[in-house]
Amino acid sequence: MKNCPQCGQPRLGEAFKCPSCDVFYSQLDELLYEDQQKQESLTLKGAFKRIRAAENRSQALRDELKTLWRNTPLKTKIVIWTVIAFVFVLVVPIF
């Protein structure tokens, strides 16, 4: 569709929504937009957006870190703690 179904403004590039009236160009565009938003919410960029949009950013950061740690596999957690332990053992005797 080349024009907005509501206001008739020409479509700009590959946009999913009309920039003036915020209406989706088609149902397919609406589904693609929702899928894109869902995928973005699972990325680091999505996490940063949620933190920046929150009223209490420090609490939002803690919540994101808790979620990240909860979703981290056990083997990865073991590797992280092992690396931290080795770094601690190597650094502490120097001081």
One Martini backbone bead per residue (centre of mass of N, CA, C, O) as a GRO file, in nm:
protein
   95
    1MET     BB    1   0.097   0.037   0.023
    2LYS     BB    2   0.122   0.393  -0.051
    3ASN     BB    3  -0.115   0.477   0.141
    4CYS     BB    4  -0.302   0.591   0.379
    5PRO     BB    5  -0.619   0.481   0.483
    6GLN     BB    6  -0.694   0.754   0.642
    7CYS     BB    7  -0.512   1.023   0.520
    8GLY     BB    8  -0.320   0.967   0.245
    9GLN     BB    9  -0.037   0.948   0.307
   10PRO     BB   10   0.259   0.880   0.209
   11ARG     BB   11   0.481   0.634   0.208
   12LEU     BB   12   0.775   0.574   0.410
   13GLY     BB   13   0.918   0.334   0.296
   14GLU     BB   14   0.916   0.068   0.561
   15ALA     BB   15   0.685   0.154   0.716
   16PHE     BB   16   0.412   0.058   0.932
   17LYS     BB   17   0.339   0.357   0.998
   18CYS     BB   18   0.185   0.644   1.019
   19PRO     BB   19   0.322   0.951   1.115
   20SER     BB   20   0.049   1.121   1.158
   21CYS     BB   21  -0.186   0.882   1.264
   22ASP     BB   22  -0.086   0.588   1.363
   23VAL     BB   23  -0.147   0.386   1.125
   24PHE     BB   24  -0.173   0.101   0.979
   25TYR     BB   25  -0.143  -0.014   0.656
   26SER     BB   26  -0.166  -0.320   0.759
   27GLN     BB   27  -0.196  -0.627   0.900
   28LEU     BB   28   0.089  -0.719   0.834
   29ASP     BB   29   0.231  -0.475   0.957
   30GLU     BB   30   0.128  -0.527   1.244
   31LEU     BB   31   0.261  -0.804   1.281
   32LEU     BB   32   0.552  -0.716   1.222
   33TYR     BB   33   0.569  -0.507   1.447
   34GLU     BB   34   0.516  -0.698   1.687
   35ASP     BB   35   0.756  -0.884   1.628
   36GLN     BB   36   0.974  -0.667   1.648
   37GLN     BB   37   0.912  -0.585   1.943
   38LYS     BB   38   0.963  -0.864   2.067
   39GLN     BB   39   1.258  -0.894   1.976
   40GLU     BB   40   1.361  -0.629   2.109
   41SER     BB   41   1.288  -0.708   2.409
   42LEU     BB   42   1.527  -0.944   2.403
   43THR     BB   43   1.734  -0.724   2.397
   44LEU     BB   44   1.959  -0.491   2.495
   45LYS     BB   45   1.808  -0.252   2.374
   46GLY     BB   46   1.541  -0.308   2.525
   47ALA     BB   47   1.656  -0.281   2.809
   48PHE     BB   48   1.749   0.014   2.782
   49LYS     BB   49   1.469   0.129   2.725
   50ARG     BB   50   1.338   0.041   2.993
   51ILE     BB   51   1.531   0.194   3.177
   52ARG     BB   52   1.489   0.484   3.057
   53ALA     BB   53   1.161   0.476   3.103
   54ALA     BB   54   1.196   0.468   3.390
   55GLU     BB   55   1.164   0.620   3.692
   56ASN     BB   56   1.342   0.388   3.832
   57ARG     BB   57   1.647   0.304   3.721
   58SER     BB   58   1.779   0.129   3.940
   59GLN     BB   59   1.548  -0.076   3.960
   60ALA     BB   60   1.545  -0.156   3.660
   61LEU     BB   61   1.834  -0.265   3.656
   62ARG     BB   62   1.793  -0.485   3.870
   63ASP     BB   63   1.569  -0.635   3.718
   64GLU     BB   64   1.736  -0.701   3.464
   65LEU     BB   65   1.960  -0.860   3.612
   66LYS     BB   66   1.777  -1.074   3.734
   67THR     BB   67   1.668  -1.180   3.466
   68LEU     BB   68   1.938  -1.254   3.344
   69TRP     BB   69   2.026  -1.455   3.570
   70ARG     BB   70   1.775  -1.645   3.548
   71ASN     BB   71   1.838  -1.703   3.222
   72THR     BB   72   2.095  -1.834   3.301
   73PRO     BB   73   2.280  -2.088   3.272
   74LEU     BB   74   2.450  -2.290   3.483
   75LYS     BB   75   2.719  -2.319   3.326
   76THR     BB   76   2.764  -2.014   3.301
   77LYS     BB   77   2.776  -1.949   3.601
   78ILE     BB   78   3.022  -2.127   3.663
   79VAL     BB   79   3.218  -1.980   3.477
   80ILE     BB   80   3.197  -1.701   3.603
   81TRP     BB   81   3.289  -1.784   3.893
   82THR     BB   82   3.563  -1.898   3.807
   83VAL     BB   83   3.682  -1.642   3.689
   84ILE     BB   84   3.654  -1.471   3.943
   85ALA     BB   85   3.832  -1.650   4.122
   86PHE     BB   86   4.095  -1.628   3.956
   87VAL     BB   87   4.122  -1.323   3.967
   88PHE     BB   88   4.129  -1.300   4.271
   89VAL     BB   89   4.384  -1.478   4.314
   90LEU     BB   90   4.572  -1.295   4.131
   91VAL     BB   91   4.524  -1.007   4.275
   92VAL     BB   92   4.545  -1.016   4.592
   93PRO     BB   93   4.861  -1.076   4.641
   94ILE     BB   94   4.965  -0.798   4.533
   95PHE     BB   95   4.831  -0.629   4.781
   0.00000   0.00000   0.00000
